[in-house]
Amino acid sequence: MSKVHLDHAHLHHLLRQMIRIRHFEAKCVELYQAQKILGFLHLYDGEEAVSVGVMEALGPEDAVVATYREHGQAIARGIGMDRLMAEMLGKREGCCRGRGGSMHIFDRAARFYGGNAIVGGGLPLAVGIALGDKMQGRPAITACFFGEGAVDEGEFHESMNLASLWRLPVLFVCENNLYSMGMALERAEAETELVRKAAGYRMAAAAVDGMDAVAVEVAARAALERIHGGEGPQFLECRTYRFRAHSMYDAQLYRTKDEVEAWRKKGPIGRFHEWLRESGLIHDEEVRAIEAEADAEIEAAVGFAEAGSLEPVSELERFVTMERVPS
Amino acid sequence: MTALAYREACRQGLREALLRDPKVFLMGEDIGRYGGCYAVTKGLIEEFGEERIRDTPLSESAYVGAGIGAALVGMRPIVEIMTVNFSLLALDQIVNNAATIPYMSGGQFAVPLVIRIATGGGRRVAAQHSHSLEGWYAHIPGLRVVAPAVVEDARFMLAAALADPNPVLIFEHVMLYNIEAELDPAVSEVDIAHAKLRREGRDVTLIGCGNGLVKALAAAEILASQGISAEVVDLRVLRPLDTATILKSVAKTRRAVIVDEGWRSGSLSAEIGMRIAEEAFFDLDAPLRRVCGAEVPMPYAPHLEDAALPQPAAIAAAARGLVQPAKGAQ
């Protein structure tokens, strides 16, 4: 189960998933500029390998707790672009009927427990989801995504401790993109080697090149295997970088253009594509075909979203409280 | 028939819930081996084991959030927070997650979580263990907030809370744990939707919850001795407010005094008063009055704490002022 099948089909699949995310978000930027997507729009550009790698390692029985930068996490988890795009456009056909938007994607079928926009706020939820699954005898693991900014929060430390203390099946996935908004990691944390945080909770930890989908998948599979083997929760730091602004606009005064360019050269899609090509594992026309297929899927999703309906205002208060527990 | 203490009623409710549904489990600080800060959970760990009676570290945010997560995947957690001031450490989870996830997810998920919180003043434990912040929680859409003020509610509100698909906060006033009452053997359940008349009267309505109800009932006794007939409404449910029961009583007595241990400014009493003003202005024969907690961090010294809390004499004086404006204190 821990083996990554580095065959032709799987490698193409990893590239395809990253391209789907990248192109989906490029379309989101267009729609944002056209004022069809409103509010905040946090792009995953540069970080695609993290969720693609981790999600490949998860099974359908597993659960995911996501961040507010979660378009990539949602797509990699298998949530349909049509319902995702409809949500971005605030439509009734969106996965949350237009109540969540970009930062709050939920999908019951995918066991996707939300884009959480309170940094660190998802970690206690992940602990509870893992606890609930374990108490009900489900062999599921909860993958909890968060940025390195969450490490600043008390909820990170409380949750790491509780998960380890109760030996709960949680994979803590830290997407370390070096900045929490504009705050550089070394300006926020006394200890910047994040894997060392886990040691304080007697939790096994590993750091991986988050710009390499294969490396992330290998590391995630190894961590999941340790959890299944009864070794308790695991901490996986994925070292990555956000190529674009924190949200749609920021002056990026906190980092240099040279730094961004240097990271771009290590970009998860470009570098992987290059490696595949040099290894003779992919031809340019195959890449073009993947891109065309992704673009067609995105166009269809936009069409679905544009054709969608608006939730009637008479439904404004629906779901504030629930009439029953959905099953 | 023997009298049952409020504390024991809470414990029986918990025990019954644990026996009835294997998905129910408890989490909280010192609820297990210690037996509960207020001894409500005493003996449960011996009967149900550490899996279902979970002592937690002092991590309010993590264990309340864990309760939300477990509720999301089918469990029925009951989380205890020692005192309402500590609940502020879990406010993010309660307000940003428990109250929002059903809505944000477009109804894909419910959070059937029960949180029990000890609240209120009177135990000489000063400014970080004595406040009544339940009015804050009553501000939050998505939460149901209840305050058992009588032993019957202490015994049966929990089952109703567990049957609710939404997060329910149960506020147990610390001065009530030792009160005793005989339960009506014909009653085996209560609702968590309605306020309730605890005393009928003609001249003025006293509205309160938790220990405020006890104070209001004491005030009604004082008033009766002075020839004033006070009706007493136990709010029971702080959110959503049962405005109909309040308005019905006010329409009858045409005067109202609202008792609230919380601070007056921006309080639940303000909300109740405004609802009466909006809905029953022309029923009123006198201005609305409030008796609230003094706007101070709770002091330690007994005479100061007593002065900071609504007391029966002050409630009676306020009511008297409405019924006999010439003679009463304003």
Chai-1 contact restraints between the chains, C-beta under 6 A:
chainA,res_idxA,chainB,res_idxB,connection_type,confidence,min_distance_angstrom,max_distance_angstrom,comment,restraint_id
A,C96,B,S105,contact,1.0,0.0,6.0,A-B,restraint_1
A,C96,B,G106,contact,1.0,0.0,6.0,A-B,restraint_2
A,R97,B,G106,contact,1.0,0.0,6.0,A-B,restraint_3
A,R99,B,Y103,contact,1.0,0.0,6.0,A-B,restraint_4
A,R99,B,M104,contact,1.0,0.0,6.0,A-B,restraint_5
A,R99,B,G106,contact,1.0,0.0,6.0,A-B,restraint_6
A,G100,B,M104,contact,1.0,0.0,6.0,A-B,restraint_7
A,H104,B,M104,contact,1.0,0.0,6.0,A-B,restraint_8
A,F106,B,S105,contact,1.0,0.0,6.0,A-B,restraint_9
A,F106,B,Q108,contact,1.0,0.0,6.0,A-B,restraint_10
A,R108,B,Q108,contact,1.0,0.0,6.0,A-B,restraint_11
A,I118,B,D92,contact,1.0,0.0,6.0,A-B,restraint_12
A,I118,B,N96,contact,1.0,0.0,6.0,A-B,restraint_13
A,G121,B,D92,contact,1.0,0.0,6.0,A-B,restraint_14
A,G121,B,N96,contact,1.0,0.0,6.0,A-B,restraint_15
A,P124,B,S61,contact,1.0,0.0,6.0,A-B,restraint_16
A,P124,B,A62,contact,1.0,0.0,6.0,A-B,restraint_17
A,P124,B,G65,contact,1.0,0.0,6.0,A-B,restraint_18
A,P124,B,A66,contact,1.0,0.0,6.0,A-B,restraint_19
A,P124,B,Q93,contact,1.0,0.0,6.0,A-B,restraint_20
A,L125,B,G65,contact,1.0,0.0,6.0,A-B,restraint_21
A,L125,B,I68,contact,1.0,0.0,6.0,A-B,restraint_22
A,L125,B,G69,contact,1.0,0.0,6.0,A-B,restraint_23
A,V127,B,A66,contact,1.0,0.0,6.0,A-B,restraint_24
A,G128,B,A66,contact,1.0,0.0,6.0,A-B,restraint_25
A,G128,B,I68,contact,1.0,0.0,6.0,A-B,restraint_26
A,G128,B,G69,contact,1.0,0.0,6.0,A-B,restraint_27
A,G128,B,A70,contact,1.0,0.0,6.0,A-B,restraint_28
A,I129,B,G69,contact,1.0,0.0,6.0,A-B,restraint_29
A,I129,B,V73,contact,1.0,0.0,6.0,A-B,restraint_30
A,L131,B,A66,contact,1.0,0.0,6.0,A-B,restraint_31
A,L131,B,A70,contact,1.0,0.0,6.0,A-B,restraint_32
A,G132,B,A70,contact,1.0,0.0,6.0,A-B,restraint_33
A,G132,B,V73,contact,1.0,0.0,6.0,A-B,restraint_34
A,G132,B,M75,contact,1.0,0.0,6.0,A-B,restraint_35
A,D133,B,V73,contact,1.0,0.0,6.0,A-B,restraint_36
A,E155,B,S61,contact,1.0,0.0,6.0,A-B,restraint_37
A,E158,B,S59,contact,1.0,0.0,6.0,A-B,restraint_38
A,E158,B,S61,contact,1.0,0.0,6.0,A-B,restraint_39
A,E158,B,A62,contact,1.0,0.0,6.0,A-B,restraint_40
A,S159,B,A62,contact,1.0,0.0,6.0,A-B,restraint_41
A,L162,B,A62,contact,1.0,0.0,6.0,A-B,restraint_42
A,F319,B,P102,contact,1.0,0.0,6.0,A-B,restraint_43
A,F319,B,Y103,contact,1.0,0.0,6.0,A-B,restraint_44
A,F319,B,G107,contact,1.0,0.0,6.0,A-B,restraint_45
A,V320,B,Y103,contact,1.0,0.0,6.0,A-B,restraint_46
A,V320,B,P141,contact,1.0,0.0,6.0,A-B,restraint_47
A,V320,B,G142,contact,1.0,0.0,6.0,A-B,restraint_48
A,T321,B,N166,contact,1.0,0.0,6.0,A-B,restraint_49
A,M322,B,P102,contact,1.0,0.0,6.0,A-B,restraint_50
A,M322,B,A110,contact,1.0,0.0,6.0,A-B,restraint_51
A,M322,B,P165,contact,1.0,0.0,6.0,A-B,restraint_52
A,M322,B,N166,contact,1.0,0.0,6.0,A-B,restraint_53
A,R324,B,P165,contact,1.0,0.0,6.0,A-B,restraint_54
A,V325,B,A110,contact,1.0,0.0,6.0,A-B,restraint_55
A,V325,B,P112,contact,1.0,0.0,6.0,A-B,restraint_56
A,V325,B,P165,contact,1.0,0.0,6.0,A-B,restraint_57
